[in-house]
Amino acid sequence: MTRKELEKILEDVRSGQKSVEAAADDLKYFPYSDLGFAKIDTQREIRTGFPEIIYCAGKSVEHVEKIFLAMAEKQNNIFGTRATEEMYRGVLKIIPDAVWYPEARIISVRRKETEMPETYIGIITAGTSDIPVAEEAAVTAELLGNHVARIFDVGVAGIHRLVDRLPEIRNFRVVIVIAGMEGALASVVGGLVDKPVIAVPTSVGYGANFGGISALLAMLTSCSSGVTVVNIDNGFGAGFSASMINHMK
């Protein structure tokens, strides 16, 4: 439920178009729906502008199905991250219009349109091995109501590839930079643009990359101003943060 939807219920009660009992039925699962194994935060869209997002990893297929069904009944836009194809098949049986983004590992159900700013979020990767994390960021941002531009495989080993795209990159409202190995791309981009840069270290790299630790530390110690860092492989967190920035008036 959005703030506007809540205000409409209250206005209808005040004007006599809706009874108190009917309004109570509309709000009976406010502020959360208790499924026993999970408590769905139905207030979250009012507080943060976005409905609760389901982290599917570690959940059973049955639990994912029940959470999606409960949220769909309330006409929410829904998406679940770190999902498996088995989870998607389960959701699809009960919600036929569910959509699967295999590279991003996201399941989505759309029930209402989202306000979309005209500005773009740019998503840049150092290499093609970083694309799965980039797709998680890109699909997250798109589902939250943003235009997204993808610029892949422009890492510092061939920096001329990045330079060729700079005019486009400088027009983005916010830039997500995704890199493994030594994570240098975030500092380079941060030194070339006047927009917020969200850096995502990935676990891509050889042994001394330590599963993304090297890239994480390099990004955290970047000498470029305006670079902020999310956790290793956290494309979702970057996409969500970029969306919040892009929706600011």
C-alpha positions as CSV (number, residue, x, y, z in Angstrom):
1,M,0.0,0.0,0.0
2,T,1.3,3.4,-0.9
3,R,0.8,6.6,1.0
4,K,-1.7,7.8,-1.7
5,E,-3.7,4.6,-1.4
6,L,-3.9,5.0,2.4
7,E,-4.9,8.7,2.0
8,K,-7.7,7.6,-0.4
9,I,-9.1,5.1,2.1
10,L,-9.2,7.8,4.8
11,E,-10.7,10.4,2.5
12,D,-13.4,8.0,1.4
13,V,-14.3,7.4,5.1
14,R,-14.4,11.1,5.8
15,S,-16.6,11.8,2.8
16,G,-18.9,8.8,3.6
17,Q,-18.1,6.9,0.4
18,K,-16.6,4.1,2.5
19,S,-17.8,2.7,5.8
20,V,-15.5,2.4,8.8
21,E,-16.0,-1.4,8.6
22,A,-15.0,-1.5,5.0
23,A,-11.9,0.6,5.7
24,A,-11.0,-1.8,8.6
25,D,-11.2,-4.7,6.1
26,D,-8.8,-2.8,3.8
27,L,-6.4,-2.3,6.7
28,K,-6.8,-5.6,8.5
29,Y,-3.3,-6.7,7.6
30,F,-1.8,-3.4,8.5
31,P,1.1,-3.0,9.6
32,Y,2.1,-6.6,8.6
33,S,0.6,-9.9,7.4
34,D,1.6,-12.9,9.7
35,L,2.0,-16.1,7.7
36,G,3.4,-18.0,10.7
37,F,6.8,-18.6,9.1
38,A,7.1,-15.0,7.8
39,K,5.7,-11.5,8.7
40,I,5.2,-9.4,5.5
41,D,5.8,-5.7,6.2
42,T,2.8,-4.2,4.5
43,Q,3.8,-0.7,5.8
44,R,7.2,-0.6,4.0
45,E,6.0,1.1,0.8
46,I,4.5,4.0,2.9
47,R,7.8,4.4,4.9
48,T,10.3,3.9,2.1
49,G,8.5,4.3,-1.2
50,F,9.0,0.6,-2.2
51,P,7.2,-2.6,-1.1
52,E,9.1,-5.2,0.8
53,I,11.5,-7.2,-1.4
54,I,11.8,-11.0,-0.9
55,Y,15.3,-12.4,-0.4
56,C,14.7,-15.9,-1.6
57,A,18.1,-17.6,-0.9
58,G,17.7,-20.0,2.0
59,K,13.9,-20.2,1.8
60,S,12.1,-23.3,0.7
61,V,10.1,-23.2,-2.6
62,E,6.9,-23.6,-0.6
63,H,7.7,-20.5,1.5
64,V,8.6,-18.4,-1.5
65,E,5.3,-19.4,-3.2
66,K,3.2,-18.5,-0.1
67,I,4.9,-15.1,0.3
68,F,4.4,-14.2,-3.4
69,L,0.8,-15.3,-3.2
70,A,0.1,-13.2,-0.1
71,M,1.7,-10.1,-1.6
72,A,0.0,-10.6,-4.9
73,E,-3.4,-10.7,-3.2
74,K,-2.8,-7.1,-2.0
75,Q,-2.1,-6.0,-5.6
76,N,1.6,-5.1,-4.8
77,N,4.4,-5.1,-7.2
78,I,6.6,-8.0,-6.0
79,F,10.1,-9.2,-6.7
80,G,12.3,-11.7,-5.1
81,T,16.1,-11.7,-5.3
82,R,18.6,-14.6,-5.4
83,A,15.9,-16.9,-6.6
84,T,16.3,-20.3,-8.3
85,E,14.5,-21.5,-11.4
86,E,12.8,-24.1,-9.3
87,M,11.4,-21.2,-7.1
88,Y,10.2,-19.4,-10.3
89,R,8.4,-22.6,-11.6
90,G,6.6,-22.8,-8.2
91,V,5.5,-19.2,-8.3
92,L,4.5,-19.4,-11.9
93,K,2.0,-22.2,-11.1
94,I,0.1,-19.9,-8.8
95,I,0.8,-16.5,-10.5
96,P,0.8,-17.1,-14.3
97,D,2.2,-13.6,-15.1
98,A,5.3,-13.9,-13.0
99,V,8.5,-13.1,-14.9
100,W,11.9,-14.7,-14.5
101,Y,15.2,-12.9,-15.1
102,P,17.7,-15.9,-15.1
103,E,20.9,-13.9,-15.2
104,A,19.8,-11.5,-12.4
105,R,18.2,-14.4,-10.5
106,I,15.1,-12.3,-9.9
107,I,11.3,-13.2,-10.0
108,S,9.0,-10.3,-10.6
109,V,5.2,-9.7,-10.6
110,R,3.8,-6.4,-11.7
111,R,0.5,-5.2,-10.4
112,K,0.7,-1.4,-10.8
113,E,2.8,1.2,-12.7
114,T,5.7,2.9,-11.0
115,E,6.5,6.6,-11.4
116,M,9.6,6.8,-13.6
117,P,12.0,9.8,-13.7
118,E,13.4,10.8,-17.1
119,T,17.0,10.5,-15.9
120,Y,19.0,7.4,-16.3
121,I,21.0,5.1,-14.0
122,G,24.2,3.9,-15.8
123,I,25.6,0.5,-15.0
124,I,29.2,-0.2,-16.0
125,T,31.2,-3.4,-15.7
126,A,34.9,-4.0,-15.9
127,G,34.4,-7.3,-17.6
128,T,31.8,-9.7,-19.0
129,S,32.3,-12.0,-15.9
130,D,30.8,-9.2,-13.8
131,I,27.5,-9.2,-15.9
132,P,25.5,-11.4,-13.5
133,V,26.0,-8.9,-10.7
134,A,25.3,-6.1,-13.1
135,E,22.1,-7.6,-14.2
136,E,20.9,-8.0,-10.6
137,A,21.6,-4.2,-10.2
138,A,20.0,-3.3,-13.6
139,V,16.8,-5.4,-13.1
140,T,16.4,-4.1,-9.6
141,A,16.6,-0.5,-10.7
142,E,14.2,-1.2,-13.6
143,L,11.6,-2.9,-11.4
144,L,11.8,0.0,-9.0
145,G,10.9,2.4,-11.9
146,N,14.0,3.7,-13.6
147,H,15.5,3.9,-17.0
148,V,18.8,1.9,-17.1
149,A,21.7,2.0,-19.5
150,R,24.2,-0.9,-19.6
151,I,27.8,-0.4,-20.5
152,F,29.7,-3.7,-20.2
153,D,33.3,-4.8,-20.5
154,V,35.1,-1.4,-20.3
155,G,37.7,-2.2,-17.6
156,V,41.0,-0.5,-17.0
157,A,43.0,-3.1,-19.0
158,G,41.6,-1.4,-22.1
159,I,40.7,2.0,-20.8
160,H,40.1,3.4,-24.3
161,R,36.8,1.5,-24.3
162,L,35.7,3.5,-21.3
163,V,36.9,6.8,-22.7
164,D,34.8,6.2,-25.8
165,R,31.6,6.1,-23.7
166,L,32.4,9.1,-21.4
167,P,30.0,11.5,-23.1
168,E,27.1,9.1,-22.4
169,I,28.3,8.3,-18.9
170,R,28.4,11.9,-17.9
171,N,24.7,12.3,-18.6
172,F,23.6,9.7,-16.1
173,R,22.0,10.8,-12.8
174,V,23.9,8.1,-10.9
175,V,26.5,5.5,-12.0
176,I,26.9,2.0,-10.7
177,V,30.4,0.6,-11.3
178,I,30.9,-3.2,-11.0
179,A,34.4,-4.7,-11.0
180,G,36.3,-7.7,-9.7
181,M,40.0,-8.4,-9.9
182,E,41.6,-5.3,-8.2
183,G,38.5,-3.1,-8.5
184,A,40.2,-0.2,-10.1
185,L,37.4,0.9,-12.4
186,A,35.4,2.6,-9.7
187,S,38.2,5.0,-8.9
188,V,38.8,5.8,-12.6
189,V,35.1,6.5,-13.2
190,G,34.8,8.5,-9.9
191,G,37.6,10.7,-11.1
192,L,36.0,11.5,-14.5
193,V,32.3,12.2,-13.6
194,D,30.4,14.7,-11.4
195,K,27.7,12.2,-10.5
196,P,27.4,9.8,-7.5
197,V,29.3,6.6,-8.1
198,I,28.1,3.4,-6.4
199,A,30.9,0.8,-6.5
200,V,30.1,-3.0,-6.4
201,P,33.1,-5.3,-5.8
202,T,32.6,-8.7,-7.3
203,S,34.1,-12.1,-6.4
204,V,35.5,-12.4,-9.9
205,G,39.3,-12.8,-9.9
206,Y,42.3,-15.0,-9.3
207,G,43.5,-16.3,-5.9
208,A,44.8,-13.0,-4.4
209,N,41.4,-11.4,-5.1
210,F,40.2,-13.4,-2.1
211,G,36.7,-13.8,-3.3
212,G,36.2,-10.1,-3.8
213,I,38.0,-8.8,-0.7
214,S,40.8,-7.2,-2.7
215,A,38.3,-5.3,-4.9
216,L,36.2,-4.3,-1.8
217,L,39.3,-2.9,0.0
218,A,40.4,-1.1,-3.1
219,M,37.0,0.6,-3.6
220,L,36.8,1.5,0.1
221,T,40.2,3.2,-0.1
222,S,39.5,4.9,-3.4
223,C,41.1,8.4,-3.7
224,S,38.2,9.5,-5.9
225,S,35.6,11.6,-4.1
226,G,32.0,10.6,-4.4
227,V,32.5,6.9,-4.5
228,T,30.4,4.8,-2.1
229,V,30.7,1.0,-1.8
230,V,28.2,-1.8,-1.2
231,N,29.1,-5.4,-0.3
232,I,30.7,-8.0,-2.5
233,D,28.4,-9.1,-5.3
234,N,25.5,-7.0,-3.9
235,G,24.0,-5.8,-7.2
236,F,20.6,-5.5,-5.5
237,G,21.9,-3.1,-2.9
238,A,23.5,-0.9,-5.6
239,G,20.4,-0.9,-7.7
240,F,18.1,0.0,-4.8
241,S,20.4,2.9,-3.6
242,A,20.7,4.2,-7.2
243,S,17.0,4.2,-7.5
244,M,16.5,6.2,-4.3
245,I,19.0,8.8,-5.7
246,N,17.3,8.9,-9.1
247,H,13.9,9.4,-7.6
248,M,14.9,12.3,-5.5
249,K,13.2,15.6,-6.6
